[in-house]
């Protein structure tokens, strides 16, 4: 993970580690989180805003560049990131997952529900319709 230096056309290395896309348990929003490999220090932490433009890094088919409001150091700062992968296949896989998650985040922010892929919503709806209140019990007796 690289960070654009201030003023110059140089990049400053933030660290090496695994990048993850995490979902918040309560409001389901997605964010990108990257921790330093050995120290586990947070080196990138930002929401997957649908307005982020993921662009290829000039001169490399295995790296991507984007700008986001980062919260890794405890305060919100607009930062330009570059991430480099071992090969172009992994870089393209990252791009596909990143864009898919951005689409999901856009739908979430627009107020749409996540698709019911495993059928649990239908089961819950049937279980709720089978419930009766104490008033309904008295009327049927």
C-alpha positions as MATLAB code, in Angstrom:
seq = 'XXXXXXXXXXXXXXXXXXXXXXXXXXXXXXXXXXXXXXXXXXXXXXXXXXXXXXXXXXXXXXXXXXXXXXXXXXXXXXXXXXXXXXXXXXXXXXXXXXXXXXXXXXXXXXXXXXXXXXXXXXXXXXXXXXXXXXXXXXXXX';
ca = [
       0.000    0.000    0.000;
       1.430    3.339   -1.041;
       0.315    6.859   -0.164;
       0.872    9.913   -2.375;
       3.567   12.141   -0.893;
       2.904   15.805   -0.197;
       3.681   18.087   -3.149;
       6.209   15.882   -4.932;
       5.540   13.214   -7.526;
       6.634   10.526   -5.100;
       4.868    7.772   -3.205;
       5.371    6.944    0.453;
       5.065    3.290    1.441;
       2.523    2.690    4.194;
       3.190   -1.009    4.579;
       2.658   -4.557    3.431;
      -0.284   -6.695    4.483;
      -3.650   -8.216    3.664;
      -6.451   -5.982    2.457;
     -10.000   -6.894    3.519;
     -13.457   -5.641    2.721;
     -15.578   -5.768    5.856;
     -19.328   -5.446    6.435;
     -20.695   -3.651    9.505;
     -22.931   -5.981   11.540;
     -25.673   -3.443   12.209;
     -26.020   -1.176    9.175;
     -24.367   -3.522    6.604;
     -22.091   -0.811    5.159;
     -18.839   -1.928    3.563;
     -15.337   -0.637    4.207;
     -11.800   -1.416    3.107;
      -9.387   -2.252    5.920;
      -5.703   -3.032    5.598;
      -3.361   -3.832    8.483;
       0.442   -3.904    8.548;
       1.630   -7.498    8.272;
       3.724   -7.781   11.461;
       2.500   -5.006   13.761;
      -1.210   -5.218   12.782;
      -1.314   -1.402   12.710;
      -4.177   -0.068   10.564;
      -2.710    1.422    7.372;
      -5.911    1.935    5.381;
      -9.467    2.281    6.664;
     -12.169    3.857    4.520;
     -15.752    3.312    3.397;
     -16.320    1.831   -0.058;
     -18.025    4.936   -1.356;
     -19.633    4.379   -4.788;
     -18.006    7.631   -5.987;
     -14.461    6.236   -5.631;
     -12.839    5.732   -9.040;
     -10.454    2.785   -9.168;
      -7.889    3.478  -11.899;
      -4.915    1.468  -13.162;
      -1.535    2.747  -12.046;
       0.476    4.113  -14.970;
       3.046    1.619  -16.189;
       1.793   -1.403  -14.220;
      -0.922   -3.969  -14.847;
      -0.781   -5.237  -11.262;
      -1.548   -2.077   -9.294;
      -4.523    0.251   -8.760;
      -4.840    3.893   -7.647;
      -7.807    5.611   -5.976;
      -8.644    8.521   -3.696;
     -10.696    8.179   -0.516;
     -11.288    9.736    2.899;
      -9.062    7.580    5.115;
      -9.523    7.087    8.870;
      -6.432    4.943    9.569;
      -4.769    7.505   11.866;
      -7.928    8.374   13.792;
      -8.929   11.433   11.775;
     -10.637   11.754    8.401;
      -8.106   12.761    5.719;
      -8.473   12.635    1.937;
      -5.716   10.358    0.699;
      -4.566    8.998   -2.666;
      -3.786    5.285   -2.401;
      -1.951    2.838   -4.637;
      -1.983   -0.892   -4.051;
       0.303   -3.376   -5.786;
      -0.256   -7.128   -6.102;
       2.108  -10.016   -6.923;
       0.527  -10.531  -10.366;
      -2.103   -9.060  -12.683;
      -4.642  -11.860  -12.044;
      -4.840  -11.013   -8.350;
      -5.001   -7.293   -9.210;
      -7.949   -7.893  -11.573;
      -9.701  -10.064   -8.977;
      -9.323   -7.229   -6.441;
     -10.821   -4.789   -8.961;
     -13.815   -7.074   -9.616;
     -14.545   -7.520   -5.902;
     -14.005   -3.802   -5.209;
     -16.460   -2.753   -7.957;
     -19.044   -5.379   -6.934;
     -18.909   -4.151   -3.334;
     -19.244   -0.536   -4.513;
     -22.435   -1.476   -6.402;
     -23.783   -3.198   -3.297;
     -22.892   -0.145   -1.187;
     -24.643    2.147   -3.692;
     -27.812    0.039   -3.462;
     -27.568    0.041    0.322;
     -27.201    3.829    0.469;
     -30.165    4.189   -1.915;
     -32.304    2.284    0.597;
     -32.620   -1.007   -1.258;
     -32.613   -4.267    0.669;
     -30.009   -6.917    0.071;
     -31.385   -9.776   -2.090;
     -32.671  -12.781   -0.136;
     -30.282  -15.365   -1.560;
     -30.859  -18.174    0.934;
     -34.649  -17.843    1.437;
     -34.520  -16.874    5.114;
     -36.744  -13.822    4.635;
     -39.610  -16.025    3.417;
     -39.195  -18.365    6.408;
     -39.238  -15.435    8.834;
     -42.340  -13.968    7.153;
     -44.195  -17.301    7.476;
     -43.180  -17.662   11.125;
     -44.359  -14.124   11.896;
     -47.712  -14.684   10.192;
     -48.252  -17.806   12.327;
     -47.811  -15.839   15.576;
     -50.921  -14.746   17.446;
     -51.391  -12.004   19.990;
     -53.249  -12.521   23.249;
     -56.316  -10.690   21.806;
     -56.519  -13.120   18.893;
     -56.251  -16.109   21.273;
     -59.237  -14.867   23.347;
     -61.371  -14.368   20.226;
     -60.732  -17.890   18.938;
     -61.582  -19.525   22.312;
];
